[in-house]
Amino acid sequence: MTVGRHTASLAMRPLLLLCLCAALMLLGLAAARAQEAPTAVADYPQFGVVTAAVALNVRSCAARECEVIYTVPNGESLRVTGPAQNGWLPISRDGAPGWAFHYFVQIGGAPAPVFERGLPGCKRVAFLFNLGVGYSTRTEVLDWMSAHAVPATMFPMGWWAETDPEALRKMHALGFPIASHGDQRTELTKLGDQAISADIRAAADAIRAVIGEPPAPMFTPYAAATDPRVEQIIANEGYLPVGWDVPADDWDFNVTADHVFSKVMPNIEDGSIVEFHLDAPATKESTAVALPWIVERLRKDGYTIVPLTDLMMPCPAGKPASAPSPVPTSVNG
């Protein structure tokens, strides 16, 4: 038995040596990869540029409620000193640390930021209205939303602002944020860089001439025609490119309230942005009727309708979504 064990031991030695060599090789490879892989410390600081905003507010801590300690103009550089925490980046500017919201800092060679959907976690949804289809503007919808505390952000085109200034002034007077949908009904992807910038600036001038102040720094491209080049130009002009994940599809002829409701409600998720129109040919029969149904169902299902700017932020601590009382089922109610 002793001889058999010794013979088996001798026979196993080459296999053991082979396994040992393989293990050492694997350890060597792992060590090499560990040296090559960047560490969390080596990743930062990174170079960043303020984008999609006229000026970036830098706060004392990672929350919108924190004090603004300084601002950085659009296009200016800063240093990102660590990873984002709940959407807030630790940054430094001329040696002064602070916190900046990530949508307004373009890091390194990353593409321009685009806001297309909100942060989930507390059953929130936001509404936006693009204006520039060109038919009669149904301002009774504005009255109904104002009376029933339904927030929304308005994105008028520049030519529309000049054509229907009274409707735009009413939106502004009722407290709806006014952003920009560009100036003319031309797909920006078909224009050159200078023409895109000119369209953005013309829209801002037209809106400012009506409401007495520039539009909020958010921009929806006409017909949702966009690409990274267009988005970068929009951001360079000081606007956050905004999209949506739930189109109401209410811009055409012969659209019904049932059609709008069926396009919106089955596609709503936590953080959704819904796109409507107020000046489509069938708005009176479609969106004006369906909107109260949609609001009532959303609130019944536990959703809170919030402004776009709130949807960008993380859920408030200790504030889960609530379900307000049902609303009347008619815009005129």
Phi and psi in degrees as a GROMACS rama.xvg file:
@    title "Ramachandran Plot"
@    xaxis  label "Phi"
@    yaxis  label "Psi"
@TYPE xy
-63.5826  -42.9829  THR-2
-62.1396  -40.7694  VAL-3
-62.5066  -42.0536  GLY-4
-65.0571  -40.7771  ARG-5
-64.8428  -42.6423  HIS-6
-62.7693  -41.9746  THR-7
-63.1592  -37.8556  ALA-8
-64.6403  -42.3951  SER-9
-63.0598  -38.8514  LEU-10
-67.5832  -28.7886  ALA-11
-81.5277  -18.3526  MET-12
-58.55  -46.9646  ARG-13
-58.7302  -38.4974  PRO-14
-66.0927  -41.0887  LEU-15
-64.2029  -42.051  LEU-16
-63.1819  -40.4906  LEU-17
-62.8366  -43.4263  LEU-18
-63.4557  -39.7688  CYS-19
-64.5946  -43.1127  LEU-20
-62.9617  -41.3396  CYS-21
-63.7559  -41.1635  ALA-22
-63.6777  -41.2688  ALA-23
-64.8022  -38.0387  LEU-24
-63.9411  -42.7862  MET-25
-63.0852  -41.3417  LEU-26
-62.7964  -39.7514  LEU-27
-64.048  -42.7336  GLY-28
-63.472  -42.6655  LEU-29
-61.8925  -41.0343  ALA-30
-64.6591  -40.6867  ALA-31
-63.109  -43.6324  ALA-32
-64.7486  -37.8368  ARG-33
-63.2259  -35.0787  ALA-34
-71.6106  -35.5578  GLN-35
-74.9105  -35.3468  GLU-36
-68.7091  132.603  ALA-37
-68.7863  141.382  PRO-38
-86.7445  167.638  THR-39
-59.9184  -35.2068  ALA-40
-71.2194  -39.8046  VAL-41
-68.3513  -22.6658  ALA-42
-71.0884  -19.126  ASP-43
-130.204  152.339  TYR-44
-76.6055  159.735  PRO-45
-120.759  155.725  GLN-46
-81.6087  132.856  PHE-47
-133.355  158.11  GLY-48
-129.53  136.592  VAL-49
-70.0848  128.463  VAL-50
-143.623  165.162  THR-51
59.8966  23.8467  ALA-52
-156.492  147.285  ALA-53
-63.5972  -42.1749  VAL-54
-154.13  144.16  ALA-55
-96.1788  125.708  LEU-56
-79.7658  126.856  ASN-57
-106.242  125.644  VAL-58
-108.801  165.74  ARG-59
-77.4162  -18.2807  SER-60
-152.13  176.949  CYS-61
-87.016  63.7001  ALA-62
-162.243  149.579  ALA-63
-66.8958  -23.5137  ARG-64
-76.0734  -12.9404  GLU-65
-74.433  156.331  CYS-66
-64.4943  137.395  GLU-67
-78.5341  117.986  VAL-68
-98.1648  -25.495  ILE-69
-167.954  169.704  TYR-70
-124.098  154.469  THR-71
-125.2  124.382  VAL-72
-65.0147  157.464  PRO-73
-58.0785  135.666  ASN-74
89.3631  -11.1092  GLY-75
-83.0617  155.053  GLU-76
-94.1261  158.456  SER-77
-154.679  175.924  LEU-78
-113.282  129.841  ARG-79
-94.0916  117.84  VAL-80
-100.428  0.0534929  THR-81
-173.611  175.377  GLY-82
-71.439  159.224  PRO-83
-66.4471  145.985  ALA-84
-124.862  108.849  GLN-85
52.696  40.1883  ASN-86
88.7849  -2.43937  GLY-87
-109.688  131.757  TRP-88
-100.31  132.869  LEU-89
-74.7844  125.87  PRO-90
-132.105  169.319  ILE-91
-142.373  138.731  SER-92
-136.768  116.545  ARG-93
54.2077  37.6522  ASP-94
83.3608  -4.18735  GLY-95
-96.5521  116.604  ALA-96
-78.8975  163.11  PRO-97
179.085  -169.225  GLY-98
-129.76  134.952  TRP-99
-130.797  144.857  ALA-100
-73.5792  135.802  PHE-101
-65.504  -25.1244  HIS-102
-63.3436  -18.2372  TYR-103
-112.788  17.898  PHE-104
-129.895  120.184  VAL-105
-98.817  114.22  GLN-106
-93.3095  128.047  ILE-107
52.5238  -130.898  GLY-108
-93.4455  17.9075  GLY-109
-67.0591  152.357  ALA-110
-67.4325  164.869  PRO-111
-60.9403  143.937  ALA-112
-67.7128  144.351  PRO-113
-134.176  131.31  VAL-114
-101.02  108.072  PHE-115
-120.732  -13.0169  GLU-116
-164.027  143.983  ARG-117
-82.7032  168.899  GLY-118
-73.7245  128.856  LEU-119
-81.8868  175.391  PRO-120
130.02  -18.8877  GLY-121
-143.66  28.7032  CYS-122
53.0061  65.0957  LYS-123
-115.471  153.042  ARG-124
-146.187  151.21  VAL-125
-128.661  150.262  ALA-126
-110.92  141.719  PHE-127
-132.353  150.618  LEU-128
-122.757  118.259  PHE-129
-89.5911  135.468  ASN-130
-124.645  121.761  LEU-131
159.657  11.6997  GLY-132
-67.5888  -42.7103  VAL-133
111.521  4.76725  GLY-134
-97.3781  -173.246  TYR-135
-59.6631  131.864  SER-136
-82.7737  124.671  THR-137
-87.8332  84.3074  ARG-138
-71.5604  -14.6334  THR-139
-63.1853  -25.4081  GLU-140
-64.7379  -38.7815  VAL-141
-62.299  -44.0342  LEU-142
-60.0575  -42.8108  ASP-143
-65.8129  -44.9902  TRP-144
-63.0098  -42.0564  MET-145
-63.013  -43.1852  SER-146
-66.7179  -27.3068  ALA-147
-112.821  21.2371  HIS-148
53.8168  48.0371  ALA-149
-105.612  105.408  VAL-150
-75.338  152.116  PRO-151
-162.116  155.112  ALA-152
-110.121  132.468  THR-153
-98.0745  134.557  MET-154
-122.98  81.4095  PHE-155
-80.1703  151.615  PRO-156
-82.9471  156.18  MET-157
-63.4606  -45.5226  GLY-158
-63.0386  -34.8731  TRP-159
-67.4757  -40.544  TRP-160
-58.5719  -38.8358  ALA-161
-71.8822  -31.2685  GLU-162
-81.8272  -35.3466  THR-163
-129.999  61.9834  ASP-164
-63.8678  -30.7036  PRO-165
-65.1686  -40.5322  GLU-166
-64.0432  -41.2458  ALA-167
-65.8475  -41.939  LEU-168
-62.96  -35.7859  ARG-169
-65.7534  -43.2195  LYS-170
-56.8203  -45.8216  MET-171
-65.2692  -43.3496  HIS-172
-64.8418  -32.8418  ALA-173
-78.4022  -6.06234  LEU-174
94.539  10.0942  GLY-175
-76.962  129.146  PHE-176
-60.1742  138.43  PRO-177
-111.039  114.78  ILE-178
-108.778  -148  ALA-179
-137.302  140.541  SER-180
-116.44  21.7358  HIS-181
83.7529  179.706  GLY-182
-99.0825  -53.7936  ASP-183
-115.599  159.815  GLN-184
-81.631  68.8744  ARG-185
-133.124  133.457  THR-186
-68.4704  121.895  GLU-187
-64.1761  -26.5379  LEU-188
-64.4314  -17.2772  THR-189
-94.574  -0.369655  LYS-190
-105.128  158.133  LEU-191
-76.6621  171.066  GLY-192
-58.8019  -47.0062  ASP-193
-66.0682  -36.8601  GLN-194
-67.4367  -35.3631  ALA-195
-64.3881  -47.6239  ILE-196
-60.3432  -40.2471  SER-197
-64.4027  -39.2497  ALA-198
-63.9739  -44.0889  ASP-199
-61.2062  -44.4785  ILE-200
-71.4596  -36.1379  ARG-201
-64.5723  -40.0801  ALA-202
-62.6922  -43.783  ALA-203
-61.6342  -40.8629  ALA-204
-64.5555  -41.8607  ASP-205
-66.0903  -41.3123  ALA-206
-68.7168  -43.2084  ILE-207
-61.2227  -37.2382  ARG-208
-64.3659  -26.2692  ALA-209
-89.5122  -46.9299  VAL-210
-101.364  -5.14294  ILE-211
81.9237  9.34892  GLY-212
-154.392  157.572  GLU-213
-70.1667  158.748  PRO-214
-65.2826  155.176  PRO-215
-58.6988  147.646  ALA-216
-76.7888  59.2814  PRO-217
-133.764  145.807  MET-218
-143.398  129.693  PHE-219
-111.901  121.874  THR-220
-67.809  144.9  PRO-221
-57.6126  134.994  TYR-222
59.2591  19.843  ALA-223
56.7215  24.1713  ALA-224
-82.9297  105.288  ALA-225
-150.367  163.366  THR-226
-159.419  175.178  ASP-227
-56.7884  -34.6357  PRO-228
-64.6342  -48.377  ARG-229
-61.7686  -44.586  VAL-230
-62.5814  -36.6273  GLU-231
-67.1504  -39.8877  GLN-232
-66.0272  -43.0245  ILE-233
-57.5462  -46.0532  ILE-234
-64.599  -40.4738  ALA-235
-64.3954  -27.4785  ASN-236
-80.7716  -1.35381  GLU-237
96.6426  18.6648  GLY-238
-119.86  146.081  TYR-239
-86.9772  118.116  LEU-240
-62.637  128.989  PRO-241
-119.944  136.43  VAL-242
-124.907  -163.001  GLY-243
-155.827  155.401  TRP-244
-108.48  -8.67776  ASP-245
-130.926  94.6266  VAL-246
-80.7496  132.842  PRO-247
-73.1291  -15.67  ALA-248
55.1882  46.5029  ASP-249
-112.072  19.9158  ASP-250
-93.1634  -11.3909  TRP-251
-98.6775  178.165  ASP-252
-73.2298  158.359  PHE-253
60.0766  24.0196  ASN-254
-83.4782  136.424  VAL-255
-107.7  166.662  THR-256
-63.2279  -39.6403  ALA-257
-62.3241  -38.0479  ASP-258
-61.9753  -47.3287  HIS-259
-62.2517  -46.6962  VAL-260
-59.5411  -43.0354  PHE-261
-71.9079  -24.0142  SER-262
-77.9551  -30.0424  LYS-263
-90.4784  -60.9058  VAL-264
-61.6781  -42.6091  MET-265
-65.5031  -15.3256  PRO-266
-106.781  -0.141617  ASN-267
-70.7189  133.599  ILE-268
-136.076  167.449  GLU-269
-59.3569  118.568  ASP-270
99.0735  3.14021  GLY-271
-66.5585  148.822  SER-272
-114.14  125.536  ILE-273
-106.713  131.659  VAL-274
-104.436  124.109  GLU-275
-121.165  174.406  PHE-276
-131.702  154.536  HIS-277
-114.788  -10.3667  LEU-278
-125.623  34.7034  ASP-279
-85.1519  163.672  ALA-280
-64.1989  -25.0912  PRO-281
-117.317  21.7301  ALA-282
-56.6303  -41.648  THR-283
-60.0703  -39.0909  LYS-284
-89.496  -15.6436  GLU-285
-111.306  -83.138  SER-286
-61.9707  -40.7897  THR-287
-60.295  -30.8433  ALA-288
-88.3381  -40.617  VAL-289
-76.44  -28.9385  ALA-290
-57.9888  -46.2886  LEU-291
-61.0585  -35.9696  PRO-292
-61.9777  -43.9933  TRP-293
-64.9727  -45.0928  ILE-294
-62.7214  -44.5444  VAL-295
-61.1624  -44.9586  GLU-296
-66.0484  -41.7718  ARG-297
-60.1405  -46.8034  LEU-298
-67.7749  -36.7576  ARG-299
-63.2896  -35.0495  LYS-300
-83.6694  4.98694  ASP-301
91.4774  10.3573  GLY-302
-84.7721  149.759  TYR-303
-112.641  130.519  THR-304
-89.7846  122.882  ILE-305
-127.484  160.908  VAL-306
-62.9786  156.254  PRO-307
-54.7833  -41.8989  LEU-308
-64.5016  -31.5288  THR-309
-71.0213  -36.082  ASP-310
-66.5836  -23.1735  LEU-311
-69.2316  -26.6058  MET-312
-88.4401  156.087  MET-313
-61.8923  161.454  PRO-314
-58.8656  137.454  CYS-315
-60.4483  138.759  PRO-316
-62.1682  128.495  ALA-317
72.0557  15.9083  GLY-318
-127.532  75.6483  LYS-319
-67.5312  162.316  PRO-320
-60.9933  140.737  ALA-321
-110.273  170.252  SER-322
-119.975  97.2113  ALA-323
-63.7529  169.744  PRO-324
-62.6018  149.161  SER-325
-58.687  152.911  PRO-326
-106.247  162.099  VAL-327
-58.5405  152.992  PRO-328
-94.4912  24.8266  THR-329
-143.448  141.688  SER-330
-59.4499  -31.9021  VAL-331
-89.431  5.25225  ASN-332
